[in-house]
Amino acid sequence: MPIDLRAYLPEEDDIIFVVEGDEVIRSALHFILDDQDETYSFATLDLAFAKAADLKARDLAPSLVLLGVDLLRNNGERVVAGIARQLPGARILIVANSVHDPLALTSLEWGAHDVLGKPISFDSVRGRVDALLRRQKPSAAMLGLLPPSAAW
C-alpha cells in the first residue's frame, strides 16, 4: 500500500537566519542547514533585519532565527523583543556554549524558544531545527517498512 509522505515533508524550503558573531560557528551552522533550507548568515542583527525587509517585499519571511548568545550580552531582553517585533512568527533558537548557559536560559523567559548547546553537530542542529519547525519524520511503520503490529 503506497504511503503519502506529503504531510510529513515541507512544501518548500523554510527560510532560516543564522545570526552569530563568530564566523566559524556561523559558517558551520550555515553549512549544516543550507542543504535542506534556504539559509542566510549574518554577523549582526542589523544585516538580518535588512534581509528580512527584502524578503518581505516578496511576501517571504524567516521561519527560524539561530542567534548567538554573545549577541544577548548587552540588552538581551531588547534583542529578543526586537527579533519578535521585526520577524513576527519566527522562532528563536539560542546558540550557546552549553544548554545550561545562564544567559541562554534567561532568554527563554524573554521569548526565545530553545537553546542549542555546543559542540554542534549535524544531528544536534538538524534535530533542534526540525523540532522547532515542527517537522515530523515518518516512522518505519508509516513507510510500510514494518507491519502496523510491529510499531510500538
Sequence and secondary structure as in RCSB ss.txt:
>XXXX:A:sequence
MPIDLRAYLPEEDDIIFVVEGDEVIRSALHFILDDQDETYSFATLDLAFAKAADLKARDLAPSLVLLGVDLLRNN
GERVVAGIARQLPGARILIVANSVHDPLALTSLEWGAHDVLGKPISFDSVRGRVDALLRRQKPSAAMLGLLPPSA
AW
>XXXX:A:secstr
     GGGS SS  EEEEE S HHHHHHHHHHHHTTSEEEEESSHHHHHHHHHHHHTTT   SEEEEEGGGGTTT
HHHHHHHHHHHSTT EEEEEES TT HHHHHHHHHT  EEEESS  HHHHHHHHHHHTT     TTTTTSS GGG
  
